[in-house]
Amino acid sequence: MSAITFVLGGARSGKSAFAQRLAIEQGGDDVLFIATLRETEAVRADAEMQARLARHRAARPSTWRTLVLEDDLSVIPRALDASPTRCVLLDCLSLYVSGALFMSDAPPTDAEEQAARIVEALIGVALTTLCPWVIVSNEVGMDVAPSSAVARAYRDALGRANQIVANRAARVFFVVAGIPLRLK
C-alpha cells in the first residue's frame, strides 16, 4: 500500500516545485509524472498555455516518464507495470476535477458528489500501488465567492475533492509564497 503526500497551494504559490522536490527525494529518476491538463484543441491553440506547458516540462527531470490522465484510471497501473517507478507525482487534482466534470456543455447536477466519486476512485488506485504518491492541488476556497453558478460548483467540487485527499493522505502541506507549511 502506498503513502500519499498532498500538496495544496494557490496559483503560483510554488506548490509544483515543492512537489517535484518531494518526488525526487522519494523516487529520484524513477518517477511517473501524471499530467492532468487535457490537451484540447483550445489548449493546443493557446500560445501562452503552450509556453506554460513547456516551462513545466523543462522543470522536470528528463528521466521522468509522463502520462496524461483523462478519464480512464486503468492507464495508471499499466504505466506502473511498464517500467520501474519509485514515486508517482500527479499535478494537478484541480485540472483532473475540472476536466472530468466541467468540460462538457452542461455542468454536473451534483458536482460535489461526482467529485467525491472520481477522487475516491483515484485514491483507490493510488493506495493499491507499491510506491508513494505526491498529489498537487489548488486551494480555491480562500477567495470571495465566485459570481457564476458554474464557478461556485467547481469551487465546491474541488473543495470536497481536496478534503477527501487530505483525509486519506499521510502528509499534507500547504505552500504559500514558496514556503511549505506541514498541516498533517
C-alpha positions as CSV (number, residue, x, y, z in Angstrom):
1,M,0.0,0.0,0.0
2,S,1.4,3.4,-1.0
3,A,1.6,6.5,1.1
4,I,0.1,9.7,-0.2
5,T,1.6,13.2,0.3
6,F,-0.9,16.0,-0.6
7,V,0.4,19.4,-1.6
8,L,-2.0,22.3,-1.7
9,G,-1.5,26.0,-2.6
10,G,-2.8,28.9,-4.6
11,A,-1.8,29.9,-8.1
12,R,1.9,30.5,-8.4
13,S,2.5,29.5,-4.8
14,G,5.4,27.2,-5.5
15,K,3.4,24.0,-4.9
16,S,4.5,22.2,-8.1
17,A,8.2,23.0,-7.4
18,F,7.9,21.7,-3.9
19,A,6.0,18.6,-5.0
20,Q,8.8,17.9,-7.5
21,R,11.4,18.1,-4.8
22,L,9.4,15.6,-2.7
23,A,9.1,13.3,-5.7
24,I,12.9,13.5,-6.4
25,E,13.5,12.7,-2.7
26,Q,11.3,9.6,-2.9
27,G,11.8,8.5,-6.5
28,G,15.0,10.0,-7.9
29,D,14.9,9.3,-11.7
30,D,12.2,6.7,-11.4
31,V,9.1,9.0,-11.2
32,L,5.9,8.7,-13.1
33,F,4.6,12.2,-13.7
34,I,0.8,12.2,-14.2
35,A,-0.3,15.3,-16.0
36,T,-4.0,16.2,-15.9
37,L,-4.4,19.0,-18.3
38,R,-6.5,17.7,-21.2
39,E,-4.8,18.9,-24.4
40,T,-8.0,20.0,-26.2
41,E,-8.0,21.9,-29.4
42,A,-8.3,25.2,-27.5
43,V,-5.3,24.3,-25.3
44,R,-3.2,23.4,-28.3
45,A,-4.1,26.7,-30.0
46,D,-3.3,28.8,-26.9
47,A,0.3,30.0,-27.2
48,E,0.5,31.2,-23.6
49,M,-0.7,27.8,-22.3
50,Q,1.8,26.0,-24.6
51,A,4.6,28.2,-23.1
52,R,3.5,27.2,-19.6
53,L,3.4,23.6,-20.5
54,A,6.9,23.9,-22.0
55,R,8.2,25.5,-18.8
56,H,6.7,22.8,-16.7
57,R,8.2,20.1,-18.8
58,A,11.6,21.7,-18.7
59,A,11.5,21.9,-14.9
60,R,11.0,18.2,-14.6
61,P,13.9,15.7,-14.9
62,S,14.1,14.3,-18.4
63,T,14.2,10.8,-17.0
64,W,10.7,11.0,-15.6
65,R,8.0,9.4,-17.6
66,T,4.8,11.4,-18.3
67,L,1.3,10.0,-18.5
68,V,-1.5,12.3,-19.5
69,L,-4.6,11.3,-17.5
70,E,-8.1,11.8,-18.7
71,D,-11.0,9.6,-17.5
72,D,-9.5,6.1,-17.7
73,L,-7.8,5.3,-14.4
74,S,-6.7,1.9,-15.7
75,V,-3.9,3.5,-17.6
76,I,-2.1,4.2,-14.3
77,P,-1.5,0.6,-13.2
78,R,-0.5,-0.3,-16.8
79,A,2.1,2.6,-16.8
80,L,3.4,1.5,-13.4
81,D,3.8,-2.1,-14.7
82,A,5.5,-1.0,-17.9
83,S,8.6,0.5,-16.1
84,P,10.1,0.7,-12.7
85,T,8.6,3.5,-10.7
86,R,9.6,4.6,-7.2
87,C,7.2,7.5,-6.9
88,V,4.1,8.9,-8.7
89,L,3.6,12.7,-8.9
90,L,0.1,13.8,-10.0
91,D,-0.1,17.5,-10.9
92,C,-2.8,18.5,-10.5
93,L,-6.0,17.4,-9.0
94,S,-7.6,20.7,-9.8
95,L,-7.3,20.1,-13.5
96,Y,-8.4,16.5,-13.1
97,V,-11.6,17.5,-11.4
98,S,-12.2,20.3,-13.9
99,G,-11.6,18.1,-16.9
100,A,-13.7,15.2,-15.6
101,L,-16.7,17.3,-14.5
102,F,-16.7,20.6,-16.3
103,M,-15.6,20.0,-19.9
104,S,-19.0,19.1,-21.2
105,D,-21.7,21.5,-22.4
106,A,-23.6,21.4,-19.1
107,P,-22.2,21.4,-15.6
108,P,-22.9,18.3,-13.5
109,T,-26.1,18.3,-11.4
110,D,-24.2,17.4,-8.2
111,A,-20.6,18.4,-8.7
112,E,-19.5,17.7,-5.1
113,E,-20.9,14.1,-5.2
114,Q,-19.4,13.5,-8.6
115,A,-16.0,14.9,-7.5
116,A,-16.1,12.7,-4.4
117,R,-16.7,9.7,-6.6
118,I,-13.9,10.3,-9.1
119,V,-11.4,11.2,-6.4
120,E,-12.3,8.2,-4.3
121,A,-11.6,6.1,-7.4
122,L,-8.3,7.8,-8.0
123,I,-7.3,7.3,-4.3
124,G,-8.3,3.7,-4.6
125,V,-5.8,3.3,-7.5
126,A,-3.1,5.2,-5.5
127,L,-3.5,3.0,-2.5
128,T,-3.1,-0.2,-4.4
129,T,0.3,0.7,-5.8
130,L,3.5,-0.1,-4.1
131,C,5.1,3.3,-4.5
132,P,4.5,6.7,-2.7
133,W,2.3,9.3,-4.4
134,V,2.6,13.1,-4.3
135,I,-0.7,14.8,-5.3
136,V,-0.8,18.5,-6.1
137,S,-4.0,20.6,-6.0
138,N,-5.1,24.3,-5.9
139,E,-6.7,25.7,-2.9
140,V,-9.6,27.8,-4.3
141,G,-11.8,28.3,-1.2
142,M,-9.9,31.3,0.3
143,D,-11.2,34.0,-2.0
144,V,-14.6,35.7,-2.4
145,A,-17.4,33.5,-3.6
146,P,-17.4,33.3,-7.4
147,S,-20.1,35.2,-9.2
148,S,-21.3,32.4,-11.5
149,A,-23.0,29.2,-10.6
150,V,-20.6,27.1,-12.6
151,A,-17.6,28.7,-10.9
152,R,-19.2,28.1,-7.5
153,A,-19.9,24.5,-8.4
154,Y,-16.3,24.0,-9.4
155,R,-15.0,25.6,-6.2
156,D,-17.3,23.4,-4.1
157,A,-16.4,20.2,-6.1
158,L,-12.7,20.9,-5.7
159,G,-13.1,21.7,-2.0
160,R,-14.7,18.4,-1.5
161,A,-12.1,16.6,-3.5
162,N,-9.3,18.3,-1.6
163,Q,-10.9,17.3,1.7
164,I,-11.0,13.6,0.7
165,V,-7.4,13.5,-0.4
166,A,-6.2,15.4,2.7
167,N,-8.1,12.9,4.9
168,R,-6.5,9.9,3.2
169,A,-3.0,11.4,2.9
170,A,-0.2,10.5,5.3
171,R,1.2,14.0,4.9
172,V,-0.4,17.3,3.9
173,F,1.5,20.5,3.0
174,F,0.1,24.0,2.2
175,V,2.5,26.1,0.2
176,V,2.5,29.9,0.5
177,A,5.0,32.1,-1.4
178,G,7.2,29.1,-2.0
179,I,7.2,28.1,1.7
180,P,5.7,24.7,2.6
181,L,3.8,24.5,5.8
182,R,3.1,21.0,7.1
183,L,-0.5,20.6,8.1
184,K,-0.5,16.8,8.8
